[in-house]
Amino acid sequence: MCFHEIHWSNLFVINILHIPDGQCQPWRHINCFTASQDVEESFSIIEEPMKSLKSILAVVITSLCLVSTTSRADLIDLGVYPQPGGSNGNSSEAAELAFLNSTVIPGKLAEYSFLPTATIGTENIETPDGPTSIILWEELDGWTYLKLKWGNYWQYYYILGTTDPTQFGPVQNPAGQGSLGLSHYTLFGHTAKTPDGGSTLLLLGATLFGVGLVRRRLVTK
């Protein structure tokens, strides 16, 4: 059996390779011993392989960052919109969801490309006193979008991962008559956003290819 012992900076890597005695071939600065020999401490600095390994690690980290696109802990104000149809418009959960998917999200994708398609969530949660602001916390857990109805205006937020008490409002009346009152809020879920399969496979393939090259250079058969 051969023992390859490598010293790089302050990092010690011991790699035991199952190679028959007598077939052990030194590579560059690696000292190689057979099981019948006395193994003594020998440390060698290998610059080129370690540079390659650091490059591969950089590729791996970049790949993981690019693949992970939907699970973000953000609070994003997606804007305030006049209620379609004005005071006589339909403010049902289905109408609010349809507006979110057809108008709000498409209008923000250039800035927030990770926004997923919304799905049906809670019923409209009424706020009878018509407050000009509201603090929500546990109510947001597990949901992706929040819609608040201020008078005849709809405000949307992306809330996935929000864990702290958060104040929403006040929203100024565009007519200049103070702040609008909140009549209800609604929470929506989301469908999984399918990552770009081609890009993901390309990144992972490049990573595995690089690891294979480094392995061949570290171990000569």
C-alpha positions as CSV (number, residue, x, y, z in Angstrom):
1,M,0.0,0.0,0.0
2,C,1.2,3.5,-0.8
3,F,0.9,6.5,1.5
4,H,0.9,10.0,-0.1
5,E,1.3,12.7,2.4
6,I,0.9,16.3,1.2
7,H,1.7,19.5,3.0
8,W,0.2,22.7,1.6
9,S,0.5,25.9,3.7
10,N,-1.0,24.9,7.1
11,L,-3.2,22.2,5.6
12,F,-2.2,18.5,5.9
13,V,-3.9,16.1,3.6
14,I,-3.2,12.3,4.0
15,N,-4.4,10.3,1.1
16,I,-4.1,6.5,1.3
17,L,-4.3,4.9,-2.1
18,H,-4.8,1.2,-2.5
19,I,-1.9,0.5,-4.9
20,P,0.0,-2.8,-4.8
21,D,3.5,-2.7,-3.3
22,G,6.2,-2.1,-5.9
23,Q,3.9,-0.2,-8.3
24,C,4.0,3.1,-6.4
25,Q,5.3,5.9,-8.7
26,P,6.3,9.2,-7.3
27,W,4.7,12.2,-9.0
28,R,6.5,15.5,-8.9
29,H,7.1,16.4,-5.2
30,I,5.0,13.6,-3.6
31,N,7.1,11.2,-1.6
32,C,5.8,7.6,-2.0
33,F,6.4,4.7,0.4
34,T,5.5,1.0,0.3
35,A,4.1,-0.8,3.2
36,S,7.4,-2.7,3.7
37,Q,9.3,0.6,4.2
38,D,9.5,2.7,7.3
39,V,7.1,5.6,6.8
40,E,8.7,8.8,7.9
41,E,7.2,12.3,7.9
42,S,7.7,14.0,4.6
43,F,5.9,17.2,3.6
44,S,5.9,18.6,0.1
45,I,4.2,21.7,-1.3
46,I,2.2,21.1,-4.5
47,E,1.4,24.4,-6.0
48,E,-0.3,23.6,-9.4
49,P,-2.8,20.9,-8.1
50,M,-3.8,23.2,-5.2
51,K,-4.4,26.1,-7.6
52,S,-6.6,23.8,-9.6
53,L,-8.5,22.7,-6.5
54,K,-9.1,26.3,-5.5
55,S,-10.4,27.0,-9.0
56,I,-12.7,24.0,-8.8
57,L,-14.0,25.1,-5.4
58,A,-14.8,28.5,-6.8
59,V,-16.8,26.9,-9.7
60,V,-18.7,24.7,-7.2
61,I,-19.6,27.8,-5.0
62,T,-20.7,29.7,-8.1
63,S,-22.8,26.8,-9.3
64,L,-24.6,26.5,-6.0
65,C,-25.4,30.2,-5.9
66,L,-26.8,30.1,-9.4
67,V,-28.9,27.0,-8.9
68,S,-30.5,28.3,-5.7
69,T,-32.9,30.9,-7.1
70,T,-36.2,30.6,-5.3
71,S,-35.6,30.4,-1.6
72,R,-34.9,34.0,-0.6
73,A,-35.5,35.8,2.7
74,D,-36.7,39.1,1.3
75,L,-39.4,41.7,1.9
76,I,-40.0,43.4,-1.4
77,D,-42.6,46.1,-2.1
78,L,-44.1,45.2,-5.4
79,G,-46.1,48.4,-5.7
80,V,-49.5,50.0,-5.2
81,Y,-52.1,49.7,-8.0
82,P,-55.6,51.2,-8.5
83,Q,-58.2,48.6,-8.0
84,P,-59.4,47.4,-11.4
85,G,-62.9,48.7,-12.0
86,G,-62.5,51.3,-9.2
87,S,-64.8,51.2,-6.2
88,N,-67.2,48.9,-8.1
89,G,-64.4,46.5,-9.1
90,N,-64.1,42.9,-8.1
91,S,-61.9,42.5,-5.0
92,S,-62.3,38.8,-4.5
93,E,-59.3,36.5,-3.8
94,A,-59.4,35.1,-7.3
95,A,-59.4,38.6,-8.9
96,E,-56.5,39.7,-6.7
97,L,-54.5,36.5,-7.6
98,A,-55.2,37.0,-11.3
99,F,-54.0,40.6,-11.2
100,L,-50.9,39.5,-9.3
101,N,-49.9,36.9,-11.9
102,S,-51.0,38.9,-15.0
103,T,-49.8,42.4,-14.1
104,V,-47.7,42.7,-10.9
105,I,-45.2,39.8,-11.3
106,P,-44.6,40.3,-15.0
107,G,-43.9,44.0,-14.4
108,K,-41.2,43.2,-11.8
109,L,-39.4,40.3,-13.4
110,A,-36.8,42.5,-15.1
111,E,-35.8,43.6,-11.6
112,Y,-36.6,40.5,-9.6
113,S,-36.2,37.5,-12.0
114,F,-36.7,35.0,-9.2
115,L,-40.4,35.9,-8.5
116,P,-42.4,32.7,-8.8
117,T,-46.0,32.4,-10.0
118,A,-48.5,32.9,-7.2
119,T,-51.1,30.3,-6.2
120,I,-54.4,30.6,-4.2
121,G,-53.9,31.2,-0.5
122,T,-56.1,32.5,2.3
123,E,-59.5,34.1,2.0
124,N,-59.6,37.9,2.4
125,I,-58.8,38.6,6.0
126,E,-60.9,41.6,7.1
127,T,-59.7,44.5,9.2
128,P,-63.0,46.1,10.3
129,D,-61.6,49.2,12.0
130,G,-59.9,50.3,8.8
131,P,-56.4,51.0,10.3
132,T,-53.9,53.1,8.4
133,S,-51.2,50.6,9.2
134,I,-50.9,47.0,10.5
135,I,-48.1,44.9,12.0
136,L,-47.9,41.3,10.8
137,W,-45.6,38.5,11.8
138,E,-46.7,34.9,12.3
139,E,-49.5,35.4,9.8
140,L,-46.8,35.7,7.1
141,D,-45.1,32.3,7.9
142,G,-45.1,29.9,4.9
143,W,-46.6,32.4,2.4
144,T,-44.9,34.1,-0.6
145,Y,-47.1,37.1,-1.4
146,L,-49.1,39.6,0.6
147,K,-51.8,41.8,-0.8
148,L,-53.3,44.7,1.2
149,K,-56.4,46.6,0.1
150,W,-56.1,50.3,1.1
151,G,-59.3,52.0,0.1
152,N,-59.6,51.4,-3.7
153,Y,-55.9,50.6,-4.0
154,W,-54.1,47.2,-4.0
155,Q,-50.6,46.9,-2.6
156,Y,-48.5,43.7,-3.1
157,Y,-45.4,42.4,-1.3
158,Y,-43.1,39.5,-1.8
159,I,-42.7,38.1,1.7
160,L,-41.1,34.6,1.4
161,G,-38.8,34.1,4.4
162,T,-39.9,37.1,6.3
163,T,-39.6,36.3,10.0
164,D,-39.7,39.6,11.9
165,P,-42.7,41.7,12.9
166,T,-43.2,44.0,10.0
167,Q,-45.4,47.2,9.7
168,F,-47.3,47.7,6.5
169,G,-48.7,51.2,5.8
170,P,-49.6,53.9,5.9
171,V,-50.4,54.5,2.3
172,Q,-51.1,58.1,1.3
173,N,-54.3,58.9,-0.4
174,P,-53.4,60.0,-4.0
175,A,-56.3,62.5,-3.7
176,G,-54.3,64.2,-0.9
177,Q,-56.7,63.5,1.9
178,G,-54.5,61.7,4.5
179,S,-53.8,58.0,4.7
180,L,-56.0,55.2,3.3
181,G,-57.7,52.7,5.6
182,L,-57.0,49.0,5.3
183,S,-60.1,47.0,4.6
184,H,-58.5,43.5,4.3
185,Y,-55.3,41.6,3.4
186,T,-54.7,38.3,1.6
187,L,-51.8,35.9,1.5
188,F,-50.8,33.8,-1.5
189,G,-48.5,30.8,-2.0
190,H,-46.4,30.0,-5.1
191,T,-45.5,27.3,-7.5
192,A,-41.9,26.1,-7.7
193,K,-39.9,28.1,-10.2
194,T,-38.2,25.7,-12.5
195,P,-34.5,26.4,-12.9
196,D,-32.9,26.6,-16.3
197,G,-32.1,22.9,-16.8
198,G,-29.5,23.5,-19.5
199,S,-27.5,26.1,-17.5
200,T,-27.6,23.9,-14.3
201,L,-26.4,20.8,-16.1
202,L,-23.6,22.8,-17.8
203,L,-22.4,24.2,-14.5
204,L,-22.5,20.9,-12.7
205,G,-20.9,19.1,-15.7
206,A,-18.0,21.6,-15.8
207,T,-17.5,21.1,-12.0
208,L,-17.3,17.3,-12.3
209,F,-15.0,17.5,-15.3
210,G,-12.6,19.7,-13.4
211,V,-12.6,17.5,-10.4
212,G,-11.8,14.5,-12.6
213,L,-8.9,16.3,-14.2
214,V,-7.4,17.2,-10.8
215,R,-7.8,13.7,-9.5
216,R,-5.9,12.3,-12.5
217,R,-3.1,14.7,-11.9
218,L,-2.9,13.9,-8.2
219,V,-2.9,10.2,-8.8
220,T,-0.8,8.7,-11.6
221,K,-1.5,5.1,-12.4
